[in-house]
Amino acid sequence: MPVPQAIIERNLAGLRQRIAAASQRAGRSAGAIRLVAVTKSVGAEEVQALLELGVTDFGESRPLQAREKLERFRQMASWHMIGTVQRRKCPEIVRWFDCVDAVDRIEVAEALHQRCEESGRGVPLPILIEVNVSGEASKHGFAPDQLPAVLDRLRSLSSLQTAGLMTMAPFSDRPEDSRPFFARLRELADAHRLAEVSMGMSGDFEVAIEEGATQVRIGSALFKS
């Protein structure tokens, strides 16, 4: 069953308050933080409810499963492709999504660029580079020391716009454990003069904001009863 709008409204109000408080602690404006609602586990009714509450950015990781939502709300919001990108899905991604938030291999970037060229997309596709700051074998993304070569290669792909970096901290029940990884990603973004820093999810987004996130991805905290 769809999540009742009253629950979504309550949860969103609480999240916005927490975003504002974290921003204030960091001496930042809450308006500088983009909330990306991760809607891969819910349906069109929940997306409609969030739109009515002023949410404008949505994240999905499975283009085919998200087709109904993308077709219905394509012109009403900004759609972020989150999660690992499979090269064979690039045609659907370029067609339906406004940005790609997790490019973790050069081959993926090249496939997206090629598809943009073939489709005649009029403007470059914004992408974020996924960085494996923690060095975990289970995590996707480039190592920090690979970034200079990666950025150099991406500059030659004119149909892509490298907007910034993203990372996922190691799983922990303690949000504070994520802090050093978020601080490191912010340092890397600053060093390479990249504006967007996507980090932080339902469990640790406040720490991410304190460390300089410009974008947080929140799913479960929006829909919990």
Secondary structure, DSSP 8 states (H G I E B T S, - for coil): ----HHHHHHHHHHHHHHHHHHHHHTT--GGG-EEEEE-TTS-HHHHHHHHHTT--EEEES-TTTTHHHHHHHTTTSEEEE-S---GGGHHHHHHH-SEEEEE--HHHHHHHHHHHHHHT-SS-EEEEEEB-TT--TTS-SB-GGGHHHHHHHHHT-TTEEEEEEE------S-GGGGHHHHHHHHHHHHHTT--EEE---TTTHHHHHHTT-SEEEE-HHHH--
